[in-house]
Structure formats: C-alpha cells, structure tokens
Amino acid sequence: MIRILLLATALLIPGVISAQLVNIESKRVQTDSIRFTLDADFSFNHTNNDGSQVNQIDAALTTQLKSKDLRKIYFFLGNYKLIDSGEENLQNAWFLHGRFNYKFSQLLRFETFLQGQYNQLLVVEQRNLIGAGLRVKWIDKERFTGYAGNSYLYEMESSDRAGTTNYNHRNSTYLTLSYKAKSQKFSITNTVYYQPLYRDVKDYRILEQFRLDIPLSTWLKVFTLYNYYFDSKTPLNTEEYTSNLNLGVGIRI
C-alpha cells in the first residue's frame, strides 16, 4: 500500500529541472535485459524564516521500453520544478524529452530525440529542439560503464527579456562514467555535456552533473544530485550559470 501511494504521488506531479541543458544520461536504464522500467523521483522542501515561507517541489517521471530483440529502445522523461514563496513563484520550470535508440551492436547505437523545456529564471526561458546522432559504449566492465555520444541539434530559443526568438544549429557531445558498488549499496554517475554552435564555437553551453543513488530496497532509493550549467552567450550577450544541489527519494517498478 505504501508503495502504491508513493508512486501515485510522484505520477501526479510531473518532474523537475533547473537548467536549460538537461542530463539524460542519469535517467537512462543501462541494464540490457530489462525491457520495461518506470522511475519516479520526488522531493519537497519547506522553509520558514521569521514567518516568510518558501515551498519547493521537485519531481521526475521516467519510463523506458525495449523491443523483444532489445535493439529498439523508447524513452520518455518528464520534469517539473516549482518554488513558491506564497506571494509569487520564485521559479517555475518544466521539461519533456522523448528519445528513440537503435542498437547496431554492443558498442554502437543510433539515437534521435525531441525535447521541450521552460525556465522562467533564465534569459532563454523556452527552448525546443530536435536532434539525431551516434552513441558509443567506451567502457564495459563489471563495475564501470562509460558512454560517449555526438549529435546534431536544431533548436528554437525564445527570450522574453531580450525579445528574441532564435533558430540554431548546434553540436552536442557528452561523456559519461558510471560506477556500481559490488555490494549494490550505492551507484555513482558523472556526466559532462558540451554544446557549441556550428557557426560560432565561442557560443557554447556546458552541463556537469554528479549523481549518487543509495538503494533502500529493490524499489525504493534516496539520491543526491548536483548540477552545474554554464551558457557562454545568452541573447543579451551575457554569460549565465546556475548550480543546484538536490536531495530526494525515488522509486522504480
């Protein structure tokens, strides 16, 4: 009964992200033999400073489905974040991502994806994109797994503050390394993304993410997530960065 209540709570609140570049690697399910998974993360924070109250909700829903031959992979991620001071929303952000993978071999895959996101705090409040590329497994050990990928992105960036809407062609490169303890008591994933414009490599974005998961049972876990995001050139011709540390609880069925 407790498990059902936790899952229902997570499903009713679409999930969370604070930067406009999002780490999909931490949400993938890397076990080849698992055909269907559903993950839900949820965290809540309440702060009261001399009567000034702030509530924060962070949640995420991820699902992955594989074909019978395990070569085709369908992946979906939904996130939502709200920080409410009672008088106004200090932050409102959402993120949706859909992806298809086709496995050519144990080492090489093709992937294509669609993505939409919004964050009221950043100069680029809304970004929508479509992309495709290749993904390579560069480490395949008992405890360590590593992936690298390179993709082409076509994106639309909208900024209310700058009063602009830009259509860009970007390259996206990522490198990820995961470690799973022999005792299965914890797992660690670290990922770096680099996304420059093709026409101007000085205009780029970087995301660094570190994630620690500690299972409490076969379906319940606690996690720590740290993100650092940097944009070298916004539509206002300024640099922008965000960092976020999040502690929470998640489930998997």
C-alpha positions as CSV (number, residue, x, y, z in Angstrom):
1,M,0.0,0.0,0.0
2,I,2.8,2.4,0.9
3,R,4.5,1.7,-2.5
4,I,1.3,2.4,-4.4
5,L,0.8,5.7,-2.5
6,L,4.4,6.9,-3.2
7,L,4.0,6.0,-6.9
8,A,0.7,7.8,-7.2
9,T,2.1,10.9,-5.6
10,A,5.0,11.0,-8.0
11,L,2.8,10.5,-11.0
12,L,0.5,13.3,-10.1
13,I,3.4,15.8,-10.0
14,P,5.2,15.9,-13.4
15,G,9.1,16.2,-12.5
16,V,11.9,18.8,-12.1
17,I,14.9,20.5,-13.7
18,S,16.6,23.9,-13.1
19,A,18.9,24.3,-16.1
20,Q,18.1,24.6,-19.8
21,L,20.6,21.9,-20.6
22,V,19.5,18.5,-19.1
23,N,21.4,15.4,-18.3
24,I,19.6,12.5,-19.9
25,E,22.3,10.0,-19.0
26,S,21.4,9.9,-15.3
27,K,17.9,8.8,-16.3
28,R,18.8,6.0,-18.8
29,V,18.4,2.4,-17.7
30,Q,21.6,0.7,-18.7
31,T,20.7,-2.9,-17.9
32,D,20.2,-4.5,-21.4
33,S,18.0,-7.4,-20.1
34,I,15.3,-5.1,-18.6
35,R,12.5,-4.4,-21.2
36,F,10.3,-2.0,-19.2
37,T,11.1,0.3,-16.3
38,L,9.3,3.2,-14.6
39,D,11.2,5.5,-12.3
40,A,9.8,8.3,-10.2
41,D,11.7,10.8,-8.0
42,F,10.2,13.3,-5.6
43,S,11.5,15.8,-3.1
44,F,9.8,18.5,-1.1
45,N,11.4,21.4,1.0
46,H,9.6,23.8,3.3
47,T,11.4,26.8,4.8
48,N,10.1,29.3,7.3
49,N,12.3,32.4,8.1
50,D,10.6,34.6,10.7
51,G,7.2,34.0,9.0
52,S,8.4,34.2,5.4
53,Q,7.7,30.7,4.0
54,V,9.0,29.1,0.9
55,N,7.9,25.7,-0.5
56,Q,9.8,23.8,-3.1
57,I,8.6,20.7,-5.1
58,D,11.0,18.7,-7.3
59,A,9.8,15.6,-9.1
60,A,10.6,13.5,-12.2
61,L,9.0,10.6,-14.1
62,T,11.0,8.4,-16.4
63,T,9.9,5.4,-18.5
64,Q,11.8,3.1,-20.9
65,L,10.5,0.3,-23.2
66,K,12.6,-2.1,-25.2
67,S,11.6,-4.3,-28.1
68,K,11.7,-8.1,-27.8
69,D,15.1,-8.3,-29.6
70,L,16.4,-5.5,-27.2
71,R,17.6,-3.5,-30.2
72,K,14.9,-0.7,-30.2
73,I,14.6,1.5,-27.1
74,Y,11.8,4.0,-26.5
75,F,12.5,6.5,-23.7
76,F,10.4,9.4,-22.1
77,L,11.3,11.8,-19.4
78,G,9.0,14.5,-17.8
79,N,10.2,17.0,-15.2
80,Y,8.7,19.9,-13.2
81,K,10.0,22.3,-10.6
82,L,8.1,24.9,-8.5
83,I,9.4,27.3,-5.8
84,D,6.6,29.2,-4.2
85,S,7.1,32.0,-1.7
86,G,3.3,32.4,-1.0
87,E,3.2,35.8,-2.8
88,E,4.8,34.7,-6.1
89,N,6.5,31.9,-7.9
90,L,10.3,32.3,-7.4
91,Q,10.9,29.6,-10.0
92,N,8.7,27.6,-12.5
93,A,10.3,25.1,-14.8
94,W,9.3,22.1,-16.8
95,F,11.0,19.7,-19.2
96,L,9.8,17.0,-21.6
97,H,12.1,14.6,-23.6
98,G,11.3,11.7,-25.9
99,R,14.0,9.5,-27.5
100,F,14.4,6.5,-29.8
101,N,17.6,4.3,-29.8
102,Y,18.5,1.6,-32.3
103,K,21.4,-0.8,-31.2
104,F,23.7,-1.8,-34.1
105,S,26.0,-3.7,-31.8
106,Q,27.0,-3.9,-28.1
107,L,29.2,-0.8,-28.7
108,L,27.3,1.4,-31.2
109,R,23.8,2.9,-31.3
110,F,21.9,5.4,-33.3
111,E,19.6,7.8,-31.5
112,T,17.1,10.5,-32.3
113,F,15.1,12.8,-30.0
114,L,12.6,15.6,-29.4
115,Q,12.7,18.0,-26.4
116,G,10.8,20.9,-25.0
117,Q,11.6,23.0,-21.9
118,Y,10.8,26.2,-20.0
119,N,12.6,28.0,-17.1
120,Q,11.3,31.5,-16.1
121,L,14.6,32.4,-14.3
122,L,17.0,32.1,-17.3
123,V,17.4,34.5,-20.1
124,V,16.3,31.8,-22.6
125,E,13.0,30.9,-21.0
126,Q,11.9,28.4,-23.5
127,R,13.9,26.0,-25.8
128,N,12.5,23.4,-28.2
129,L,14.8,21.1,-30.2
130,I,15.1,18.0,-32.4
131,G,18.3,16.0,-32.9
132,A,20.0,12.8,-34.0
133,G,23.4,11.2,-33.6
134,L,25.5,8.2,-32.6
135,R,26.2,6.7,-29.1
136,V,29.2,4.5,-28.2
137,K,29.9,2.4,-25.2
138,W,33.6,3.1,-24.4
139,I,33.8,1.2,-21.1
140,D,32.1,-2.1,-20.3
141,K,33.4,-3.5,-17.1
142,E,31.8,-5.3,-14.2
143,R,31.6,-2.2,-12.0
144,F,32.3,0.6,-14.5
145,T,30.2,1.7,-17.6
146,G,31.1,4.6,-19.9
147,Y,29.3,6.1,-22.8
148,A,30.1,8.9,-25.3
149,G,27.8,10.5,-27.8
150,N,27.8,13.1,-30.6
151,S,24.6,14.6,-32.1
152,Y,23.3,17.3,-34.4
153,L,20.7,19.7,-32.8
154,Y,18.2,22.0,-34.5
155,E,16.7,24.3,-31.8
156,M,14.4,27.2,-31.2
157,E,15.3,29.5,-28.3
158,S,12.8,32.2,-27.1
159,S,13.7,35.0,-24.7
160,D,11.1,37.4,-23.4
161,R,13.7,39.6,-21.7
162,A,15.7,40.0,-24.9
163,G,12.6,40.0,-27.1
164,T,14.1,37.4,-29.5
165,T,13.5,34.0,-31.0
166,N,16.5,32.3,-32.5
167,Y,16.8,29.2,-34.6
168,N,20.2,27.5,-34.2
169,H,22.2,24.5,-35.5
170,R,24.3,23.0,-32.6
171,N,26.6,20.1,-32.0
172,S,26.1,18.1,-28.8
173,T,28.9,16.0,-27.3
174,Y,28.7,14.1,-24.0
175,L,30.8,11.8,-21.9
176,T,29.5,9.8,-19.0
177,L,31.0,7.3,-16.5
178,S,29.1,5.2,-14.0
179,Y,30.2,3.0,-11.1
180,K,28.1,0.5,-9.2
181,A,29.4,-0.9,-5.9
182,K,29.9,-4.6,-5.6
183,S,27.6,-4.7,-2.6
184,Q,24.9,-2.8,-4.6
185,K,24.7,-0.3,-1.7
186,F,25.3,2.7,-4.0
187,S,25.9,3.8,-7.6
188,I,27.6,7.0,-9.0
189,T,27.2,8.6,-12.4
190,N,29.1,11.7,-13.6
191,T,28.3,13.3,-17.0
192,V,29.6,16.3,-19.0
193,Y,27.8,17.8,-21.9
194,Y,29.4,20.4,-24.4
195,Q,27.1,22.1,-27.0
196,P,28.7,24.7,-29.3
197,L,27.1,26.5,-32.3
198,Y,28.4,25.3,-35.6
199,R,28.7,28.9,-36.9
200,D,30.4,30.2,-33.7
201,V,32.2,27.7,-31.4
202,K,32.6,30.5,-28.8
203,D,28.9,30.3,-28.3
204,Y,28.5,27.1,-26.2
205,R,26.8,25.5,-23.3
206,I,28.2,23.1,-20.7
207,L,26.5,20.9,-18.1
208,E,28.3,19.0,-15.4
209,Q,26.2,16.6,-13.3
210,F,27.1,14.3,-10.4
211,R,24.5,11.8,-9.1
212,L,24.7,9.4,-6.1
213,D,21.9,6.7,-5.7
214,I,21.6,4.7,-2.5
215,P,19.0,1.8,-2.7
216,L,17.0,1.2,0.5
217,S,15.1,-1.8,-1.1
218,T,14.5,-3.3,-4.5
219,W,12.1,-0.4,-5.4
220,L,13.0,2.5,-3.0
221,K,16.1,4.7,-3.0
222,V,17.5,8.0,-1.8
223,F,19.6,10.2,-4.1
224,T,21.9,13.2,-4.2
225,L,22.1,15.3,-7.4
226,Y,24.4,18.2,-8.2
227,N,24.1,20.2,-11.5
228,Y,26.3,23.0,-12.8
229,Y,25.2,24.8,-16.0
230,F,27.0,27.5,-18.0
231,D,25.9,29.4,-21.1
232,S,28.8,31.4,-22.7
233,K,26.5,33.7,-24.7
234,T,22.8,34.5,-24.0
235,P,20.5,36.6,-26.3
236,L,21.5,39.6,-24.1
237,N,25.2,38.9,-25.0
238,T,25.9,38.0,-21.3
239,E,27.3,34.8,-19.7
240,E,24.9,32.8,-17.4
241,Y,25.4,30.0,-15.0
242,T,23.3,28.0,-12.5
243,S,24.1,25.4,-9.9
244,N,21.7,23.1,-8.0
245,L,22.1,20.6,-5.2
246,N,19.1,18.3,-4.7
247,L,18.4,15.6,-2.1
248,G,15.4,13.3,-2.6
249,V,13.7,9.9,-2.7
250,G,12.8,7.8,-5.7
251,I,11.1,4.5,-6.7
252,R,11.4,2.0,-9.5
253,I,9.0,-0.7,-10.7
